[in-house]
Amino acid sequence: MAKNVERLQAREAKELIRREKQLGARSNKFYLIYLFMILSLIYITDEMASTISIQFQANIVTEFFVKNTGMEYGAGLSLFSAIGFISYPVTLLIIFYRPLADKFGRKPFLVINTLCMGLGLFLVYLSKDIYVYMIGSTLMGFMVSHDMQCVYILECSDEKSRARNYAIVKAVAILGTLLVPLLRATLMQNVSERWHVVYLVPAIIGFVMALFALLFAKETNAFLIKRIEYLKTPIEEREQRSKEEREQNAQGGILTAVKFAFKHRQLRFLIIACCCFYLASLGTATYSTVMAKSALMTEEEITLALFLYPVGNALFTLISGFVSDKFGRKITIIAMSCSALACYLLFILSGMFKWTPYLTGFAIGGFMGSYWGAGDTIGGIMFSESSPTNLRSSVTVINTLLNGVMGGLATVITMILLPIIPEKMFGYMYLGLTVPGLVGAIVIMWLFVGETRGLDLKTVTGTEWDKPKKIKEETQDGE
């Protein structure tokens, strides 16, 4: 036992020297500028890995299920959704993987995640059957869910500009996805069977940006300060701390994060709000099918729509960031949720009544920007701002798991409905399933969740919204 303690002390002493050296290293005055440029390019890879399979959903289902097996499109899409559940056991590995960033730092995982997103895109480019496609798609989905570039942005920004910086970087990344319709028109040449080639260019970008992150990105100061504080605390003192103090100073871990989250009011109600919110996520993953099958748009018309999709997405993403820093997180979530419903309705009407495809693309982009503007505020910014630094990455795993679980539940509902609902009604079905979740999230956020705008991420403990114990005891005595 004594030898184990000695080894741990020796290892931590070496790490302490390395961490202090990292914290003391001077950055030139342009560091944040080129760091945010790197993060923007990494975010482009992330955005493309997140959305490219959605934008080619109709092409993928048509190739692997309609042409190869002779199935009807609705039945093929239902089976494609069911096959997606195969990746869930892999996704669950996130509960072990993501908390490692609270112990080993943000930078290693920024590099690894970006590299693996590029690899996933490359595998889909090579895929000739559903099996290779699923391997690449699963790898992309797993790495996209970590959003380490988001942690970097939040921890490298001051409290007054945190949401604005996040929105600006993400908006730039979204505009970067204009590369997809450009590649559709050039490499793919609007030929449905050539959809694979579009994946090659973002794969190359992912590989290059992983190298750039390795060479030029530094560890975040928020992580270094908290880690150094932990390493300077003698092991004996850590063991003597109370249970609550150990939770506050634990260096990551999903079980610790879950216990911490359910123990404190703010994170507990954020979890409930996320459960409602992610039930409404169906519209974000099915607009390609709605355009191709409900609105009967041609490949050329879909390409034209996708040129305006990033514009609407980026615009509403920017709006959400500026509103968040100006008026607060809760106002942003309510406003952007209402905007999402309005934009999705416009998207359906524009497609069904054959209005210009540019308006159709702008409307679904506005829906995506509004929906994820609210979603990033709940699950990204507010989860981060309500958690201590040493548990921040671990706590955000909960948000990712909720996204998967509730999105999966919503997918099961559609798997039942798709084979029996006419293709022209798909859009209205997705709209109807979106409304209850967004309304539920709005009510919970407004009534039970505290505002987090302006909090210092280096000092937040997660207990700021709990009722003082003395008040609780007095209330009980009075009863």
C-alpha positions in Angstrom: 0.0 0.0 0.0 2.8 2.4 1.0 4.6 1.6 -2.3 1.5 2.4 -4.3 1.2 5.8 -2.5 4.8 6.5 -3.2 4.4 5.7 -6.9 1.3 7.9 -7.1 3.1 10.8 -5.4 6.1 10.4 -7.8 3.8 10.4 -10.8 1.8 13.3 -9.6 4.9 15.3 -8.8 6.1 14.9 -12.4 2.7 15.9 -13.7 2.6 18.9 -11.4 5.9 20.2 -12.9 4.6 19.6 -16.4 1.2 21.3 -15.7 2.9 24.3 -14.0 5.2 24.7 -17.0 2.2 24.6 -19.4 0.3 27.2 -17.3 3.4 29.4 -17.1 4.2 29.3 -20.8 3.5 32.6 -22.4 1.2 32.9 -25.3 1.6 35.6 -27.9 -1.1 38.2 -28.3 -2.5 36.5 -31.4 -2.9 33.1 -29.7 -6.6 33.3 -29.1 -7.2 34.5 -32.7 -5.5 31.5 -34.3 -6.8 29.1 -31.7 -10.4 30.2 -32.5 -9.5 29.8 -36.2 -8.3 26.2 -35.6 -11.4 25.6 -33.5 -13.6 27.0 -36.3 -12.1 24.6 -38.9 -12.4 21.7 -36.5 -16.0 22.7 -35.9 -16.5 22.6 -39.7 -15.4 19.0 -39.7 -17.7 18.4 -36.7 -20.7 20.1 -38.4 -20.2 18.2 -41.6 -19.8 14.9 -39.8 -23.0 15.7 -37.9 -25.1 16.7 -40.9 -23.8 15.2 -44.0 -25.5 11.8 -43.5 -28.7 13.6 -42.8 -28.5 15.6 -46.0 -27.8 12.4 -47.9 -30.4 10.3 -46.0 -32.6 9.9 -49.1 -29.7 8.8 -51.3 -28.4 6.3 -48.7 -31.8 4.7 -48.1 -32.5 4.5 -51.8 -29.1 2.8 -52.6 -28.9 0.4 -49.7 -32.6 -0.5 -49.2 -34.8 0.5 -52.1 -32.4 -0.5 -55.0 -30.6 -3.3 -53.3 -33.5 -5.0 -51.6 -36.6 -3.7 -53.5 -38.2 -2.2 -50.4 -40.6 0.7 -50.3 -38.9 3.9 -49.2 -40.9 4.3 -46.0 -40.2 0.7 -44.9 -36.5 1.1 -45.9 -36.2 4.3 -43.8 -37.8 2.5 -40.9 -35.3 -0.4 -41.2 -32.4 2.1 -41.6 -33.5 3.8 -38.4 -33.7 0.4 -36.7 -30.1 -0.5 -37.8 -29.0 2.7 -36.3 -29.7 1.2 -32.8 -26.8 -1.2 -33.4 -24.4 1.7 -32.7 -25.9 2.4 -29.3 -23.7 0.0 -27.4 -20.6 1.8 -28.9 -22.1 5.2 -28.0 -22.4 4.1 -24.4 -18.6 3.9 -24.2 -18.9 7.7 -23.9 -19.5 7.3 -20.2 -15.9 6.0 -19.9 -14.2 8.0 -22.6 -15.4 11.6 -22.2 -14.7 11.9 -18.4 -11.0 11.2 -19.2 -10.8 14.8 -20.3 -11.3 15.9 -16.7 -8.2 14.0 -15.7 -5.9 14.1 -18.7 -6.8 17.4 -20.2 -8.8 18.8 -23.1 -6.1 18.9 -25.8 -5.4 15.1 -26.3 -9.1 14.5 -26.9 -9.5 17.5 -29.2 -6.8 15.9 -31.4 -8.1 12.3 -31.1 -11.7 13.3 -31.7 -10.9 15.3 -34.8 -8.7 12.6 -36.3 -11.4 9.9 -35.8 -14.1 12.1 -37.3 -12.0 12.3 -40.4 -11.5 8.6 -40.4 -15.2 8.0 -40.1 -15.9 10.2 -43.0 -13.2 8.4 -45.1 -14.7 5.0 -44.3 -18.1 6.2 -45.5 -16.4 7.5 -48.7 -15.1 3.9 -49.2 -18.3 2.1 -48.3 -20.0 -0.1 -50.9 -22.4 -1.7 -48.5 -24.4 -0.9 -45.4 -21.9 -2.6 -43.1 -18.9 -0.4 -43.9 -21.2 2.6 -43.9 -22.4 1.8 -40.4 -18.8 1.4 -39.1 -17.9 4.9 -40.5 -21.1 6.4 -39.4 -20.8 5.0 -35.9 -17.3 6.3 -35.5 -18.4 9.8 -36.6 -21.4 9.8 -34.3 -19.3 8.8 -31.3 -16.7 11.5 -31.8 -19.1 14.2 -32.8 -20.9 13.7 -29.5 -17.9 14.9 -27.4 -17.7 18.5 -28.7 -14.3 19.1 -27.2 -14.0 22.3 -29.4 -17.0 23.6 -27.5 -15.3 23.1 -24.1 -12.3 24.9 -25.5 -14.4 27.9 -26.6 -16.2 28.2 -23.3 -13.1 27.8 -21.1 -11.0 30.2 -23.2 -13.7 33.0 -23.2 -14.5 35.5 -20.5 -17.9 35.4 -18.9 -19.3 38.4 -20.8 -18.6 37.0 -24.3 -18.8 33.2 -23.8 -22.0 32.6 -25.6 -21.2 35.2 -28.3 -17.8 33.6 -29.0 -19.4 30.1 -29.1 -22.1 31.3 -31.6 -19.6 33.1 -33.8 -17.3 30.1 -34.1 -20.2 27.8 -34.7 -21.7 30.1 -37.3 -18.4 30.2 -39.2 -18.3 26.4 -39.1 -21.9 26.2 -40.3 -21.1 28.5 -43.2 -18.2 26.2 -44.0 -20.7 23.4 -44.7 -21.6 25.3 -47.9 -18.9 22.9 -49.1 -21.5 20.1 -49.2 -23.8 21.6 -51.8 -20.7 22.9 -53.7 -19.4 19.3 -53.8 -22.9 18.0 -54.7 -22.9 20.3 -57.8 -19.2 19.5 -58.8 -17.9 16.2 -57.7 -21.3 14.5 -57.3 -22.8 16.4 -60.3 -26.3 15.9 -58.7 -26.2 12.2 -59.6 -27.7 10.3 -56.7 -25.4 7.3 -57.0 -22.3 9.4 -56.6 -23.1 10.6 -53.1 -20.1 8.8 -51.6 -17.5 11.2 -53.2 -18.8 14.1 -51.1 -17.4 12.5 -48.0 -13.8 12.6 -49.2 -13.0 16.3 -48.8 -14.3 16.8 -45.2 -12.3 13.6 -44.3 -9.1 15.3 -45.6 -10.0 18.5 -43.6 -10.4 16.4 -40.5 -7.0 14.8 -40.9 -5.3 18.1 -41.5 -7.0 19.9 -38.6 -6.1 17.1 -36.2 -2.5 17.8 -37.0 -3.0 21.6 -36.6 -4.6 21.0 -33.2 -1.7 18.8 -32.1 0.9 21.4 -33.2 -0.7 24.7 -32.2 -3.4 24.3 -29.6 -2.5 24.6 -25.9 -4.2 23.2 -22.9 -7.0 25.4 -21.4 -6.1 27.5 -18.4 -9.3 26.6 -16.6 -8.3 22.9 -16.6 -4.7 23.6 -15.7 -5.6 25.8 -12.7 -8.0 23.2 -11.3 -5.7 20.3 -12.0 -2.7 22.0 -10.4 -4.8 22.8 -7.3 -5.7 19.1 -7.1 -2.1 17.9 -7.5 -0.8 20.3 -4.8 -3.2 18.9 -2.3 -1.5 16.1 -0.3 -3.1 12.6 -0.8 -3.7 12.3 2.9 -5.7 15.5 2.9 -7.8 14.4 0.0 -8.7 11.2 1.8 -9.7 13.1 5.0 -12.1 15.5 3.2 -15.8 15.1 3.7 -17.9 13.3 1.1 -19.3 16.6 -0.2 -15.8 18.1 -0.6 -14.5 15.0 -2.4 -17.4 15.3 -4.9 -16.4 18.9 -5.4 -12.8 18.0 -6.1 -13.2 14.7 -7.9 -11.2 14.6 -11.1 -14.0 13.4 -13.5 -15.9 10.1 -13.6 -19.5 9.5 -14.9 -20.8 8.0 -11.7 -19.5 10.9 -9.6 -21.0 13.3 -12.2 -24.4 11.6 -12.2 -24.6 11.7 -8.4 -23.5 15.3 -8.3 -26.1 16.3 -11.0 -29.1 14.6 -9.3 -28.0 16.0 -5.9 -28.2 19.6 -7.0 -31.3 21.4 -8.1 -30.0 23.2 -11.2 -28.5 20.2 -12.9 -31.4 18.1 -11.9 -33.9 20.3 -13.7 -31.6 20.8 -16.7 -31.7 17.0 -17.1 -35.5 17.0 -17.1 -35.6 19.9 -19.6 -33.2 18.1 -21.9 -35.4 15.0 -21.8 -38.3 17.0 -23.2 -36.1 19.0 -25.6 -34.5 15.9 -27.3 -37.8 14.3 -27.8 -38.2 17.0 -30.5 -35.0 16.2 -32.3 -36.6 14.2 -35.1 -36.9 17.2 -37.4 -33.2 17.7 -37.3 -32.4 14.3 -38.9 -35.1 13.9 -41.5 -35.3 17.0 -43.7 -33.6 15.3 -46.6 -36.4 12.7 -46.7 -39.1 15.5 -46.4 -37.6 17.3 -49.3 -37.2 14.3 -51.5 -40.3 12.3 -50.7 -42.9 14.8 -49.2 -42.1 17.8 -51.4 -40.9 15.7 -54.3 -37.9 18.0 -54.9 -35.3 16.9 -57.5 -31.6 16.4 -56.8 -30.9 19.8 -58.4 -33.6 21.5 -56.3 -32.2 19.9 -53.1 -28.7 21.1 -54.0 -30.1 24.7 -54.4 -31.9 24.4 -51.1 -28.7 23.3 -49.4 -26.8 26.4 -50.6 -29.2 28.5 -48.4 -29.4 25.9 -45.6 -26.1 27.0 -44.0 -27.0 30.7 -44.3 -30.2 30.3 -42.3 -28.5 28.0 -39.9 -25.6 30.4 -39.3 -27.8 33.4 -39.0 -30.1 31.9 -36.3 -27.0 30.5 -34.5 -25.5 33.9 -34.3 -28.7 35.4 -33.1 -29.0 32.9 -30.3 -25.4 33.7 -29.1 -25.9 37.4 -29.0 -29.3 37.1 -27.4 -27.8 34.7 -24.8 -25.1 37.1 -23.7 -27.4 40.2 -23.8 -30.7 38.9 -22.3 -29.7 35.6 -20.7 -29.8 31.8 -21.3 -33.5 31.2 -20.4 -34.8 33.9 -22.7 -32.7 32.5 -25.5 -34.1 29.0 -25.1 -37.7 30.2 -25.1 -37.2 32.5 -28.1 -35.2 30.0 -30.2 -37.6 27.2 -29.5 -40.5 29.3 -30.8 -38.4 30.3 -33.8 -37.7 26.6 -34.5 -41.4 25.7 -34.7 -42.1 28.7 -37.0 -39.2 27.9 -39.3 -40.1 24.2 -39.6 -43.7 25.1 -40.5 -42.3 27.5 -43.2 -40.1 24.7 -44.5 -43.0 22.3 -44.9 -45.2 24.9 -46.6 -42.5 26.1 -48.9 -41.7 22.5 -50.1 -45.3 21.4 -50.4 -46.5 24.5 -52.3 -43.4 24.5 -54.5 -42.1 27.8 -53.5 -38.5 28.6 -54.4 -36.0 25.9 -53.1 -33.9 28.7 -51.7 -36.6 29.6 -49.2 -37.1 25.9 -48.4 -33.4 25.6 -47.6 -33.2 28.9 -45.7 -36.3 27.8 -43.6 -34.9 24.4 -42.6 -31.5 26.1 -41.9 -33.4 28.5 -39.7 -35.0 25.6 -37.9 -31.7 23.9 -37.3 -30.0 27.1 -36.1 -32.9 27.8 -33.8 -33.3 24.3 -32.5 -29.6 23.7 -31.8 -29.2 27.3 -30.6 -31.6 26.4 -27.9 -30.1 22.9 -27.5 -26.5 24.2 -27.2 -27.7 26.7 -24.6 -29.3 24.1 -22.5 -27.0 21.1 -22.9 -23.8 22.8 -23.8 -23.5 26.2 -22.2 -25.9 25.9 -19.2 -24.6 22.4 -18.3 -21.0 23.7 -18.4 -21.9 26.9 -16.5 -23.7 24.9 -13.8 -20.8 22.4 -13.2 -17.4 22.7 -11.5 -14.3 22.6 -13.7 -13.2 19.2 -12.4 -16.5 17.6 -13.4 -17.5 19.7 -16.4 -16.6 17.3 -19.1 -18.1 14.4 -17.2 -21.3 16.2 -16.4 -21.8 17.0 -20.1 -21.7 13.3 -20.8 -25.2 13.2 -19.2 -26.4 15.6 -21.8 -25.0 13.5 -24.6 -26.6 10.3 -23.2 -30.0 12.1 -22.9 -29.7 13.1 -26.5 -29.2 9.5 -27.5 -31.8 8.0 -25.3 -34.6 10.5 -26.0 -33.7 10.7 -29.7 -33.8 6.9 -29.8 -37.3 6.9 -28.1 -38.5 9.3 -30.7 -37.0 7.2 -33.5 -38.9 4.1 -32.2 -42.2 6.1 -32.5 -41.4 7.0 -36.1 -40.4 3.5 -37.0 -43.9 2.5 -36.2 -45.5 5.4 -38.0 -43.4 5.5 -41.2 -44.7 2.4 -42.9 -48.3 3.4 -42.5 -48.2 7.2 -43.1 -48.2 8.5 -46.7 -44.9 9.9 -47.8 -46.5 13.3 -48.5 -47.4 13.6 -44.8 -44.0 12.9 -43.4 -43.3 16.6 -42.8 -46.5 17.2 -40.8 -45.8 14.1 -38.8 -42.4 15.3 -37.8 -43.8 18.8 -36.9 -46.5 17.2 -34.7 -43.9 15.2 -32.8 -41.7 18.2 -32.3 -44.2 20.5 -30.6 -44.8 18.7 -27.3 -41.0 18.3 -26.5 -40.2 22.0 -27.1 -43.2 23.2 -25.1 -42.3 20.9 -22.2 -38.7 22.2 -22.2 -39.8 25.8 -22.3 -42.1 25.3 -19.2 -39.4 23.6 -17.2 -36.7 26.1 -18.0 -38.9 29.0 -17.2 -40.2 27.7 -13.8 -37.3 25.6 -12.3 -33.9 26.5 -13.8 -31.8 29.4 -12.6 -30.0 31.9 -14.9 -26.3 31.2 -15.5 -25.2 34.2 -17.6 -22.1 36.0 -16.3 -20.8 33.2 -14.0 -17.1 32.6 -13.7 -16.3 29.1 -14.9 -13.2 28.9 -12.7 -15.1 29.4 -9.5 -18.6 27.9 -10.1 -19.4 25.0 -7.8 -22.8 23.8 -9.0 -24.4 24.5 -5.6 -25.3 28.1 -6.2 -29.0 27.3 -6.9 -29.5 24.9 -4.0 -31.7 26.0 -1.1 -29.6 26.7 2.1 -29.8 23.8 4.5 -30.7 26.1 7.4 -33.7 27.5 5.5 -34.8 23.9 4.7 -34.5 22.9 8.4 -36.4 26.0 9.5 -39.1 25.3 7.0 -39.4 21.7 8.3 -39.6 22.9 11.9 -42.3 25.4 11.0 -44.3 22.6 9.5 
